[in-house]
């Protein structure tokens, strides 16, 4: 299934990205090491994968990230509450 929503701006941005490369900005911090990024020009989404490289944010990776984020947040909260002297 391919999205066929091709706005004129997006098409131009994609062209721009093909030449100059994407301009990724952090869209979501999943863990300390894994973040999701979105291209400021064409809105393409990528994420840090297990090898530390950027991969296109597929539904599978999105699901993994959501799970990781959930675990990370729980762990983080547990640690914050655990103020043992
Ligand atoms: Zn781009």
PDB file of the backbone (N, CA, C, O) and the ligand in Angstrom, with CONECT records:
HET     ZN  A 101       1
ATOM      1  N   UNK A   1       0.836  -1.199   0.000  1.00  0.00           N
ATOM      2  CA  UNK A   1       0.000   0.000   0.000  1.00  0.00           C
ATOM      3  C   UNK A   1       0.872   1.251   0.000  1.00  0.00           C
ATOM      4  O   UNK A   1       1.690   1.458   0.896  1.00  0.00           O
ATOM      5  N   UNK A   2       0.683   2.056  -0.997  1.00  0.00           N
ATOM      6  CA  UNK A   2       1.468   3.286  -1.078  1.00  0.00           C
ATOM      7  C   UNK A   2       0.557   4.489  -0.943  1.00  0.00           C
ATOM      8  O   UNK A   2      -0.538   4.536  -1.504  1.00  0.00           O
ATOM      9  N   UNK A   3       1.034   5.451  -0.191  1.00  0.00           N
ATOM     10  CA  UNK A   3       0.266   6.682  -0.053  1.00  0.00           C
ATOM     11  C   UNK A   3       0.415   7.493  -1.332  1.00  0.00           C
ATOM     12  O   UNK A   3       1.519   7.665  -1.850  1.00  0.00           O
ATOM     13  N   UNK A   4      -0.698   7.983  -1.827  1.00  0.00           N
ATOM     14  CA  UNK A   4      -0.611   8.767  -3.052  1.00  0.00           C
ATOM     15  C   UNK A   4      -1.001  10.215  -2.806  1.00  0.00           C
ATOM     16  O   UNK A   4      -1.541  10.895  -3.678  1.00  0.00           O
ATOM     17  N   UNK A   5      -0.710  10.664  -1.592  1.00  0.00           N
ATOM     18  CA  UNK A   5      -0.993  12.059  -1.292  1.00  0.00           C
ATOM     19  C   UNK A   5       0.230  12.889  -1.660  1.00  0.00           C
ATOM     20  O   UNK A   5       1.129  13.097  -0.845  1.00  0.00           O
ATOM     21  N   UNK A   6       0.243  13.344  -2.865  1.00  0.00           N
ATOM     22  CA  UNK A   6       1.393  14.122  -3.329  1.00  0.00           C
ATOM     23  C   UNK A   6       1.024  15.599  -3.441  1.00  0.00           C
ATOM     24  O   UNK A   6       0.506  16.074  -4.451  1.00  0.00           O
ATOM     25  N   UNK A   7       1.318  16.287  -2.355  1.00  0.00           N
ATOM     26  CA  UNK A   7       1.128  17.739  -2.387  1.00  0.00           C
ATOM     27  C   UNK A   7       2.253  18.313  -3.247  1.00  0.00           C
ATOM     28  O   UNK A   7       3.336  17.736  -3.342  1.00  0.00           O
ATOM     29  N   UNK A   8       1.986  19.415  -3.847  1.00  0.00           N
ATOM     30  CA  UNK A   8       3.008  20.047  -4.680  1.00  0.00           C
ATOM     31  C   UNK A   8       4.253  20.374  -3.878  1.00  0.00           C
ATOM     32  O   UNK A   8       5.379  20.182  -4.337  1.00  0.00           O
ATOM     33  N   UNK A   9       4.025  20.874  -2.667  1.00  0.00           N
ATOM     34  CA  UNK A   9       5.137  21.243  -1.805  1.00  0.00           C
ATOM     35  C   UNK A   9       6.000  20.044  -1.480  1.00  0.00           C
ATOM     36  O   UNK A   9       7.229  20.124  -1.483  1.00  0.00           O
ATOM     37  N   UNK A  10       5.338  18.922  -1.199  1.00  0.00           N
ATOM     38  CA  UNK A  10       6.047  17.710  -0.844  1.00  0.00           C
ATOM     39  C   UNK A  10       6.903  17.207  -1.985  1.00  0.00           C
ATOM     40  O   UNK A  10       8.034  16.759  -1.793  1.00  0.00           O
ATOM     41  N   UNK A  11       6.347  17.290  -3.155  1.00  0.00           N
ATOM     42  CA  UNK A  11       7.043  16.818  -4.346  1.00  0.00           C
ATOM     43  C   UNK A  11       8.321  17.629  -4.548  1.00  0.00           C
ATOM     44  O   UNK A  11       9.382  17.091  -4.865  1.00  0.00           O
ATOM     45  N   UNK A  12       8.185  18.923  -4.357  1.00  0.00           N
ATOM     46  CA  UNK A  12       9.329  19.808  -4.507  1.00  0.00           C
ATOM     47  C   UNK A  12      10.350  19.551  -3.411  1.00  0.00           C
ATOM     48  O   UNK A  12      11.558  19.565  -3.648  1.00  0.00           O
ATOM     49  N   UNK A  13       9.839  19.314  -2.201  1.00  0.00           N
ATOM     50  CA  UNK A  13      10.712  19.055  -1.071  1.00  0.00           C
ATOM     51  C   UNK A  13      11.480  17.768  -1.266  1.00  0.00           C
ATOM     52  O   UNK A  13      12.668  17.690  -0.951  1.00  0.00           O
ATOM     53  N   UNK A  14      10.800  16.750  -1.788  1.00  0.00           N
ATOM     54  CA  UNK A  14      11.449  15.472  -2.027  1.00  0.00           C
ATOM     55  C   UNK A  14      12.580  15.648  -3.025  1.00  0.00           C
ATOM     56  O   UNK A  14      13.654  15.061  -2.887  1.00  0.00           O
ATOM     57  N   UNK A  15      12.322  16.451  -4.009  1.00  0.00           N
ATOM     58  CA  UNK A  15      13.317  16.739  -5.021  1.00  0.00           C
ATOM     59  C   UNK A  15      14.516  17.420  -4.385  1.00  0.00           C
ATOM     60  O   UNK A  15      15.666  17.089  -4.673  1.00  0.00           O
ATOM     61  N   UNK A  16      14.226  18.374  -3.518  1.00  0.00           N
ATOM     62  CA  UNK A  16      15.249  19.108  -2.781  1.00  0.00           C
ATOM     63  C   UNK A  16      16.080  18.139  -1.938  1.00  0.00           C
ATOM     64  O   UNK A  16      17.307  18.220  -1.898  1.00  0.00           O
ATOM     65  N   UNK A  17      15.383  17.224  -1.268  1.00  0.00           N
ATOM     66  CA  UNK A  17      16.047  16.261  -0.398  1.00  0.00           C
ATOM     67  C   UNK A  17      16.927  15.312  -1.196  1.00  0.00           C
ATOM     68  O   UNK A  17      18.001  14.921  -0.740  1.00  0.00           O
ATOM     69  N   UNK A  18      16.472  14.946  -2.379  1.00  0.00           N
ATOM     70  CA  UNK A  18      17.255  14.049  -3.224  1.00  0.00           C
ATOM     71  C   UNK A  18      18.601  14.658  -3.577  1.00  0.00           C
ATOM     72  O   UNK A  18      19.599  13.954  -3.732  1.00  0.00           O
ATOM     73  N   UNK A  19      18.609  15.956  -3.699  1.00  0.00           N
ATOM     74  CA  UNK A  19      19.849  16.639  -4.081  1.00  0.00           C
ATOM     75  C   UNK A  19      20.701  16.976  -2.858  1.00  0.00           C
ATOM     76  O   UNK A  19      21.899  16.693  -2.822  1.00  0.00           O
ATOM     77  N   UNK A  20      20.065  17.583  -1.862  1.00  0.00           N
ATOM     78  CA  UNK A  20      20.824  18.083  -0.715  1.00  0.00           C
ATOM     79  C   UNK A  20      20.795  17.168   0.512  1.00  0.00           C
ATOM     80  O   UNK A  20      21.536  17.372   1.474  1.00  0.00           O
ATOM     81  N   UNK A  21      19.934  16.167   0.459  1.00  0.00           N
ATOM     82  CA  UNK A  21      19.812  15.281   1.609  1.00  0.00           C
ATOM     83  C   UNK A  21      18.733  15.781   2.549  1.00  0.00           C
ATOM     84  O   UNK A  21      18.348  16.950   2.513  1.00  0.00           O
ATOM     85  N   UNK A  22      18.253  14.878   3.390  1.00  0.00           N
ATOM     86  CA  UNK A  22      17.177  15.240   4.305  1.00  0.00           C
ATOM     87  C   UNK A  22      17.689  16.100   5.451  1.00  0.00           C
ATOM     88  O   UNK A  22      18.851  16.025   5.849  1.00  0.00           O
ATOM     89  N   UNK A  23      16.796  16.904   5.955  1.00  0.00           N
ATOM     90  CA  UNK A  23      17.134  17.697   7.133  1.00  0.00           C
ATOM     91  C   UNK A  23      16.293  17.167   8.290  1.00  0.00           C
ATOM     92  O   UNK A  23      15.161  17.599   8.506  1.00  0.00           O
ATOM     93  N   UNK A  24      16.878  16.216   9.033  1.00  0.00           N
ATOM     94  CA  UNK A  24      16.120  15.560  10.083  1.00  0.00           C
ATOM     95  C   UNK A  24      16.082  16.364  11.376  1.00  0.00           C
ATOM     96  O   UNK A  24      17.095  16.898  11.829  1.00  0.00           O
ATOM     97  N   UNK A  25      14.899  16.434  11.952  1.00  0.00           N
ATOM     98  CA  UNK A  25      14.759  17.025  13.283  1.00  0.00           C
ATOM     99  C   UNK A  25      14.122  15.961  14.178  1.00  0.00           C
ATOM    100  O   UNK A  25      13.304  15.163  13.720  1.00  0.00           O
ATOM    101  N   UNK A  26      14.499  15.956  15.443  1.00  0.00           N
ATOM    102  CA  UNK A  26      13.983  14.949  16.365  1.00  0.00           C
ATOM    103  C   UNK A  26      12.483  15.160  16.563  1.00  0.00           C
ATOM    104  O   UNK A  26      12.046  16.237  16.968  1.00  0.00           O
ATOM    105  N   UNK A  27      11.708  14.132  16.275  1.00  0.00           N
ATOM    106  CA  UNK A  27      10.259  14.245  16.447  1.00  0.00           C
ATOM    107  C   UNK A  27       9.808  13.541  17.713  1.00  0.00           C
ATOM    108  O   UNK A  27       8.758  13.857  18.273  1.00  0.00           O
ATOM    109  N   UNK A  28      10.612  12.583  18.160  1.00  0.00           N
ATOM    110  CA  UNK A  28      10.251  11.864  19.381  1.00  0.00           C
ATOM    111  C   UNK A  28      11.473  11.201  19.982  1.00  0.00           C
ATOM    112  O   UNK A  28      12.272  10.579  19.281  1.00  0.00           O
ATOM    113  N   UNK A  29      11.603  11.344  21.290  1.00  0.00           N
ATOM    114  CA  UNK A  29      12.708  10.689  21.976  1.00  0.00           C
ATOM    115  C   UNK A  29      12.172   9.396  22.560  1.00  0.00           C
ATOM    116  O   UNK A  29      11.331   9.421  23.458  1.00  0.00           O
ATOM    117  N   UNK A  30      12.644   8.283  22.066  1.00  0.00           N
ATOM    118  CA  UNK A  30      12.138   6.990  22.526  1.00  0.00           C
ATOM    119  C   UNK A  30      12.897   6.547  23.776  1.00  0.00           C
ATOM    120  O   UNK A  30      12.296   6.292  24.820  1.00  0.00           O
ATOM    121  N   UNK A  31      14.214   6.460  23.661  1.00  0.00           N
ATOM    122  CA  UNK A  31      15.072   6.184  24.818  1.00  0.00           C
ATOM    123  C   UNK A  31      16.263   7.127  24.722  1.00  0.00           C
ATOM    124  O   UNK A  31      16.289   8.020  23.875  1.00  0.00           O
ATOM    125  N   UNK A  32      17.259   6.924  25.600  1.00  0.00           N
ATOM    126  CA  UNK A  32      18.445   7.772  25.531  1.00  0.00           C
ATOM    127  C   UNK A  32      19.152   7.623  24.187  1.00  0.00           C
ATOM    128  O   UNK A  32      19.764   8.564  23.682  1.00  0.00           O
ATOM    129  N   UNK A  33      19.056   6.420  23.619  1.00  0.00           N
ATOM    130  CA  UNK A  33      19.814   6.135  22.402  1.00  0.00           C
ATOM    131  C   UNK A  33      18.974   6.118  21.142  1.00  0.00           C
ATOM    132  O   UNK A  33      19.491   6.274  20.036  1.00  0.00           O
ATOM    133  N   UNK A  34      17.681   5.929  21.314  1.00  0.00           N
ATOM    134  CA  UNK A  34      16.820   5.806  20.136  1.00  0.00           C
ATOM    135  C   UNK A  34      15.866   6.989  20.024  1.00  0.00           C
ATOM    136  O   UNK A  34      15.121   7.304  20.951  1.00  0.00           O
ATOM    137  N   UNK A  35      15.912   7.619  18.885  1.00  0.00           N
ATOM    138  CA  UNK A  35      15.033   8.760  18.636  1.00  0.00           C
ATOM    139  C   UNK A  35      14.362   8.596  17.284  1.00  0.00           C
ATOM    140  O   UNK A  35      14.856   7.887  16.407  1.00  0.00           O
ATOM    141  N   UNK A  36      13.234   9.260  17.134  1.00  0.00           N
ATOM    142  CA  UNK A  36      12.589   9.294  15.837  1.00  0.00           C
ATOM    143  C   UNK A  36      12.819  10.681  15.255  1.00  0.00           C
ATOM    144  O   UNK A  36      12.779  11.692  15.955  1.00  0.00           O
ATOM    145  N   UNK A  37      13.060  10.691  13.958  1.00  0.00           N
ATOM    146  CA  UNK A  37      13.329  11.964  13.298  1.00  0.00           C
ATOM    147  C   UNK A  37      12.358  12.177  12.153  1.00  0.00           C
ATOM    148  O   UNK A  37      11.822  11.234  11.570  1.00  0.00           O
ATOM    149  N   UNK A  38      12.152  13.446  11.854  1.00  0.00           N
ATOM    150  CA  UNK A  38      11.298  13.782  10.731  1.00  0.00           C
ATOM    151  C   UNK A  38      12.035  14.815   9.889  1.00  0.00           C
ATOM    152  O   UNK A  38      12.639  15.750  10.415  1.00  0.00           O
ATOM    153  N   UNK A  39      11.976  14.633   8.590  1.00  0.00           N
ATOM    154  CA  UNK A  39      12.639  15.587   7.703  1.00  0.00           C
ATOM    155  C   UNK A  39      11.823  16.871   7.655  1.00  0.00           C
ATOM    156  O   UNK A  39      10.614  16.845   7.425  1.00  0.00           O
ATOM    157  N   UNK A  40      12.488  17.972   7.871  1.00  0.00           N
ATOM    158  CA  UNK A  40      11.808  19.269   7.899  1.00  0.00           C
ATOM    159  C   UNK A  40      11.271  19.646   6.526  1.00  0.00           C
ATOM    160  O   UNK A  40      10.366  20.473   6.417  1.00  0.00           O
ATOM    161  N   UNK A  41      11.823  19.044   5.482  1.00  0.00           N
ATOM    162  CA  UNK A  41      11.400  19.399   4.128  1.00  0.00           C
ATOM    163  C   UNK A  41      10.306  18.491   3.573  1.00  0.00           C
ATOM    164  O   UNK A  41       9.264  18.967   3.121  1.00  0.00           O
ATOM    165  N   UNK A  42      10.550  17.177   3.610  1.00  0.00           N
ATOM    166  CA  UNK A  42       9.593  16.268   2.964  1.00  0.00           C
ATOM    167  C   UNK A  42       8.779  15.448   3.957  1.00  0.00           C
ATOM    168  O   UNK A  42       7.958  14.624   3.552  1.00  0.00           O
ATOM    169  N   UNK A  43       8.999  15.665   5.262  1.00  0.00           N
ATOM    170  CA  UNK A  43       8.248  14.984   6.325  1.00  0.00           C
ATOM    171  C   UNK A  43       8.532  13.489   6.414  1.00  0.00           C
ATOM    172  O   UNK A  43       7.809  12.757   7.090  1.00  0.00           O
ATOM    173  N   UNK A  44       9.582  13.033   5.735  1.00  0.00           N
ATOM    174  CA  UNK A  44       9.919  11.631   5.816  1.00  0.00           C
ATOM    175  C   UNK A  44      10.378  11.300   7.240  1.00  0.00           C
ATOM    176  O   UNK A  44      11.116  12.065   7.862  1.00  0.00           O
ATOM    177  N   UNK A  45       9.926  10.142   7.742  1.00  0.00           N
ATOM    178  CA  UNK A  45      10.251   9.779   9.120  1.00  0.00           C
ATOM    179  C   UNK A  45      11.239   8.632   9.165  1.00  0.00           C
ATOM    180  O   UNK A  45      11.092   7.633   8.461  1.00  0.00           O
ATOM    181  N   UNK A  46      12.244   8.793  10.001  1.00  0.00           N
ATOM    182  CA  UNK A  46      13.235   7.742  10.205  1.00  0.00           C
ATOM    183  C   UNK A  46      13.421   7.544  11.695  1.00  0.00           C
ATOM    184  O   UNK A  46      12.964   8.347  12.508  1.00  0.00           O
ATOM    185  N   UNK A  47      14.099   6.464  12.038  1.00  0.00           N
ATOM    186  CA  UNK A  47      14.373   6.203  13.443  1.00  0.00           C
ATOM    187  C   UNK A  47      15.735   5.547  13.588  1.00  0.00           C
ATOM    188  O   UNK A  47      16.257   4.954  12.644  1.00  0.00           O
ATOM    189  N   UNK A  48      16.299   5.659  14.771  1.00  0.00           N
ATOM    190  CA  UNK A  48      17.545   4.974  15.038  1.00  0.00           C
ATOM    191  C   UNK A  48      17.210   3.496  15.202  1.00  0.00           C
ATOM    192  O   UNK A  48      16.315   3.160  15.978  1.00  0.00           O
ATOM    193  N   UNK A  49      17.891   2.616  14.505  1.00  0.00           N
ATOM    194  CA  UNK A  49      17.616   1.197  14.682  1.00  0.00           C
ATOM    195  C   UNK A  49      18.609   0.591  15.662  1.00  0.00           C
ATOM    196  O   UNK A  49      19.447   1.296  16.224  1.00  0.00           O
ATOM    197  N   UNK A  50      18.510  -0.724  15.863  1.00  0.00           N
ATOM    198  CA  UNK A  50      19.341  -1.383  16.883  1.00  0.00           C
ATOM    199  C   UNK A  50      20.830  -1.234  16.613  1.00  0.00           C
ATOM    200  O   UNK A  50      21.633  -1.322  17.541  1.00  0.00           O
ATOM    201  N   UNK A  51      21.213  -1.013  15.366  1.00  0.00           N
ATOM    202  CA  UNK A  51      22.629  -0.887  15.042  1.00  0.00           C
ATOM    203  C   UNK A  51      23.102   0.555  15.176  1.00  0.00           C
ATOM    204  O   UNK A  51      24.284   0.846  14.995  1.00  0.00           O
ATOM    205  N   UNK A  52      22.166   1.463  15.498  1.00  0.00           N
ATOM    206  CA  UNK A  52      22.545   2.855  15.673  1.00  0.00           C
ATOM    207  C   UNK A  52      22.479   3.669  14.395  1.00  0.00           C
ATOM    208  O   UNK A  52      22.816   4.852  14.373  1.00  0.00           O
ATOM    209  N   UNK A  53      22.037   3.010  13.329  1.00  0.00           N
ATOM    210  CA  UNK A  53      21.895   3.727  12.068  1.00  0.00           C
ATOM    211  C   UNK A  53      20.452   4.194  11.876  1.00  0.00           C
ATOM    212  O   UNK A  53      19.540   3.750  12.573  1.00  0.00           O
ATOM    213  N   UNK A  54      20.271   5.084  10.930  1.00  0.00           N
ATOM    214  CA  UNK A  54      18.930   5.574  10.672  1.00  0.00           C
ATOM    215  C   UNK A  54      18.223   4.676   9.666  1.00  0.00           C
ATOM    216  O   UNK A  54      18.767   4.353   8.609  1.00  0.00           O
ATOM    217  N   UNK A  55      17.005   4.281  10.010  1.00  0.00           N
ATOM    218  CA  UNK A  55      16.193   3.471   9.118  1.00  0.00           C
ATOM    219  C   UNK A  55      14.867   4.170   8.900  1.00  0.00           C
ATOM    220  O   UNK A  55      14.406   4.938   9.744  1.00  0.00           O
ATOM    221  N   UNK A  56      14.268   3.896   7.769  1.00  0.00           N
ATOM    222  CA  UNK A  56      12.958   4.466   7.511  1.00  0.00           C
ATOM    223  C   UNK A  56      11.986   3.938   8.561  1.00  0.00           C
ATOM    224  O   UNK A  56      11.996   2.751   8.885  1.00  0.00           O
ATOM    225  N   UNK A  57      11.150   4.822   9.088  1.00  0.00           N
ATOM    226  CA  UNK A  57      10.229   4.439  10.154  1.00  0.00           C
ATOM    227  C   UNK A  57       9.052   3.650   9.577  1.00  0.00           C
ATOM    228  O   UNK A  57       8.052   4.214   9.135  1.00  0.00           O
ATOM    229  N   UNK A  58       9.210   2.329   9.599  1.00  0.00           N
ATOM    230  CA  UNK A  58       8.147   1.447   9.113  1.00  0.00           C
ATOM    231  C   UNK A  58       7.166   1.197  10.254  1.00  0.00           C
ATOM    232  O   UNK A  58       7.504   1.446  11.411  1.00  0.00           O
ATOM    233  N   UNK A  59       5.969   0.715   9.961  1.00  0.00           N
ATOM    234  CA  UNK A  59       5.008   0.397  11.035  1.00  0.00           C
ATOM    235  C   UNK A  59       5.606  -0.574  12.048  1.00  0.00           C
ATOM    236  O   UNK A  59       5.304  -0.492  13.238  1.00  0.00           O
ATOM    237  N   UNK A  60       6.455  -1.497  11.583  1.00  0.00           N
ATOM    238  CA  UNK A  60       7.091  -2.461  12.474  1.00  0.00           C
ATOM    239  C   UNK A  60       8.027  -1.743  13.452  1.00  0.00           C
ATOM    240  O   UNK A  60       7.981  -1.985  14.658  1.00  0.00           O
ATOM    241  N   UNK A  61       8.869  -0.863  12.921  1.00  0.00           N
ATOM    242  CA  UNK A  61       9.802  -0.130  13.770  1.00  0.00           C
ATOM    243  C   UNK A  61       9.056   0.803  14.710  1.00  0.00           C
ATOM    244  O   UNK A  61       9.460   1.004  15.856  1.00  0.00           O
ATOM    245  N   UNK A  62       7.965   1.366  14.214  1.00  0.00           N
ATOM    246  CA  UNK A  62       7.139   2.254  15.028  1.00  0.00           C
ATOM    247  C   UNK A  62       6.609   1.498  16.243  1.00  0.00           C
ATOM    248  O   UNK A  62       6.582   2.017  17.359  1.00  0.00           O
ATOM    249  N   UNK A  63       6.189   0.252  15.994  1.00  0.00           N
ATOM    250  CA  UNK A  63       5.653  -0.580  17.058  1.00  0.00           C
ATOM    251  C   UNK A  63       6.747  -0.909  18.073  1.00  0.00           C
ATOM    252  O   UNK A  63       6.522  -0.850  19.282  1.00  0.00           O
ATOM    253  N   UNK A  64       7.924  -1.253  17.571  1.00  0.00           N
ATOM    254  CA  UNK A  64       9.059  -1.553  18.448  1.00  0.00           C
ATOM    255  C   UNK A  64       9.378  -0.336  19.300  1.00  0.00           C
ATOM    256  O   UNK A  64       9.599  -0.453  20.505  1.00  0.00           O
ATOM    257  N   UNK A  65       9.402   0.829  18.673  1.00  0.00           N
ATOM    258  CA  UNK A  65       9.704   2.061  19.399  1.00  0.00           C
ATOM    259  C   UNK A  65       8.667   2.352  20.482  1.00  0.00           C
ATOM    260  O   UNK A  65       9.007   2.766  21.590  1.00  0.00           O
ATOM    261  N   UNK A  66       7.393   2.127  20.142  1.00  0.00           N
ATOM    262  CA  UNK A  66       6.334   2.361  21.121  1.00  0.00           C
ATOM    263  C   UNK A  66       6.528   1.462  22.336  1.00  0.00           C
ATOM    264  O   UNK A  66       6.355   1.889  23.477  1.00  0.00           O
ATOM    265  N   UNK A  67       6.892   0.207  22.068  1.00  0.00           N
ATOM    266  CA  UNK A  67       7.129  -0.741  23.146  1.00  0.00           C
ATOM    267  C   UNK A  67       8.334  -0.304  23.972  1.00  0.00           C
ATOM    268  O   UNK A  67       8.287  -0.295  25.202  1.00  0.00           O
ATOM    269  N   UNK A  68       9.408   0.055  23.285  1.00  0.00           N
ATOM    270  CA  UNK A  68      10.625   0.503  23.959  1.00  0.00           C
ATOM    271  C   UNK A  68      10.348   1.724  24.823  1.00  0.00           C
ATOM    272  O   UNK A  68      10.818   1.827  25.956  1.00  0.00           O
ATOM    273  N   UNK A  69       9.577   2.640  24.262  1.00  0.00           N
ATOM    274  CA  UNK A  69       9.257   3.871  24.964  1.00  0.00           C
ATOM    275  C   UNK A  69       8.482   3.560  26.241  1.00  0.00           C
ATOM    276  O   UNK A  69       8.727   4.141  27.298  1.00  0.00           O
ATOM    277  N   UNK A  70       7.546   2.631  26.113  1.00  0.00           N
ATOM    278  CA  UNK A  70       6.726   2.224  27.241  1.00  0.00           C
ATOM    279  C   UNK A  70       7.597   1.644  28.350  1.00  0.00           C
ATOM    280  O   UNK A  70       7.472   2.022  29.515  1.00  0.00           O
ATOM    281  N   UNK A  71       8.478   0.724  27.974  1.00  0.00           N
ATOM    282  CA  UNK A  71       9.385   0.091  28.936  1.00  0.00           C
ATOM    283  C   UNK A  71      10.294   1.145  29.556  1.00  0.00           C
ATOM    284  O   UNK A  71      10.491   1.181  30.771  1.00  0.00           O
ATOM    285  N   UNK A  72      10.839   1.994  28.709  1.00  0.00           N
ATOM    286  CA  UNK A  72      11.764   3.034  29.151  1.00  0.00           C
ATOM    287  C   UNK A  72      11.103   3.975  30.149  1.00  0.00           C
ATOM    288  O   UNK A  72      11.684   4.311  31.181  1.00  0.00           O
ATOM    289  N   UNK A  73       9.880   4.396  29.829  1.00  0.00           N
ATOM    290  CA  UNK A  73       9.161   5.307  30.715  1.00  0.00           C
ATOM    291  C   UNK A  73       8.851   4.671  32.054  1.00  0.00           C
ATOM    292  O   UNK A  73       8.981   5.305  33.100  1.00  0.00           O
ATOM    293  N   UNK A  74       8.441   3.408  32.015  1.00  0.00           N
ATOM    294  CA  UNK A  74       8.115   2.697  33.253  1.00  0.00           C
ATOM    295  C   UNK A  74       9.352   2.571  34.128  1.00  0.00           C
ATOM    296  O   UNK A  74       9.306   2.803  35.336  1.00  0.00           O
ATOM    297  N   UNK A  75      10.459   2.199  33.492  1.00  0.00           N
ATOM    298  CA  UNK A  75      11.716   2.015  34.191  1.00  0.00           C
ATOM    299  C   UNK A  75      12.169   3.338  34.799  1.00  0.00           C
ATOM    300  O   UNK A  75      12.625   3.409  35.941  1.00  0.00           O
ATOM    301  N   UNK A  76      12.023   4.376  33.987  1.00  0.00           N
ATOM    302  CA  UNK A  76      12.447   5.705  34.382  1.00  0.00           C
ATOM    303  C   UNK A  76      11.656   6.185  35.588  1.00  0.00           C
ATOM    304  O   UNK A  76      12.207   6.739  36.539  1.00  0.00           O
ATOM    305  N   UNK A  77      10.340   5.956  35.524  1.00  0.00           N
ATOM    306  CA  UNK A  77       9.454   6.395  36.583  1.00  0.00           C
ATOM    307  C   UNK A  77       9.766   5.606  37.857  1.00  0.00           C
ATOM    308  O   UNK A  77       9.792   6.160  38.955  1.00  0.00           O
ATOM    309  N   UNK A  78      10.000   4.309  37.688  1.00  0.00           N
ATOM    310  CA  UNK A  78      10.299   3.437  38.819  1.00  0.00           C
ATOM    311  C   UNK A  78      11.570   3.912  39.509  1.00  0.00           C
ATOM    312  O   UNK A  78      11.648   3.949  40.737  1.00  0.00           O
ATOM    313  N   UNK A  79      12.563   4.274  38.704  1.00  0.00           N
ATOM    314  CA  UNK A  79      13.823   4.751  39.248  1.00  0.00           C
ATOM    315  C   UNK A  79      13.648   6.076  39.980  1.00  0.00           C
ATOM    316  O   UNK A  79      14.273   6.312  41.014  1.00  0.00           O
ATOM    317  N   UNK A  80      12.798   6.932  39.437  1.00  0.00           N
ATOM    318  CA  UNK A  80      12.575   8.248  40.016  1.00  0.00           C
ATOM    319  C   UNK A  80      11.893   8.136  41.369  1.00  0.00           C
ATOM    320  O   UNK A  80      12.161   8.906  42.291  1.00  0.00           O
ATOM    321  N   UNK A  81      10.994   7.145  41.462  1.00  0.00           N
ATOM    322  CA  UNK A  81      10.262   6.964  42.720  1.00  0.00           C
ATOM    323  C   UNK A  81      11.118   6.265  43.767  1.00  0.00           C
ATOM    324  O   UNK A  81      10.866   6.337  44.969  1.00  0.00           O
ATOM    325  N   UNK A  82      12.124   5.596  43.264  1.00  0.00           N
ATOM    326  CA  UNK A  82      12.956   4.800  44.159  1.00  0.00           C
ATOM    327  C   UNK A  82      14.092   5.643  44.731  1.00  0.00           C
ATOM    328  O   UNK A  82      15.244   5.520  44.315  1.00  0.00           O
ATOM    329  N   UNK A  83      13.751   6.493  45.683  1.00  0.00           N
ATOM    330  CA  UNK A  83      14.784   7.364  46.243  1.00  0.00           C
ATOM    331  C   UNK A  83      15.261   6.805  47.562  1.00  0.00           C
ATOM    332  O   UNK A  83      14.939   7.298  48.643  1.00  0.00           O
ATOM    333  N   UNK A  84      16.038   5.758  47.422  1.00  0.00           N
ATOM    334  CA  UNK A  84      16.565   5.100  48.622  1.00  0.00           C
ATOM    335  C   UNK A  84      17.913   5.727  48.972  1.00  0.00           C
ATOM    336  O   UNK A  84      18.785   5.854  48.113  1.00  0.00           O
ATOM    337  N   UNK A  85      18.077   6.109  50.206  1.00  0.00           N
ATOM    338  CA  UNK A  85      19.302   6.760  50.619  1.00  0.00           C
ATOM    339  C   UNK A  85      20.382   5.747  50.985  1.00  0.00           C
ATOM    340  O   UNK A  85      21.489   6.132  51.359  1.00  0.00           O
TER     341      UNK A  85
HETATM  342 ZN    ZN A 101      13.540  15.088   3.217  1.00  0.00          ZN
END
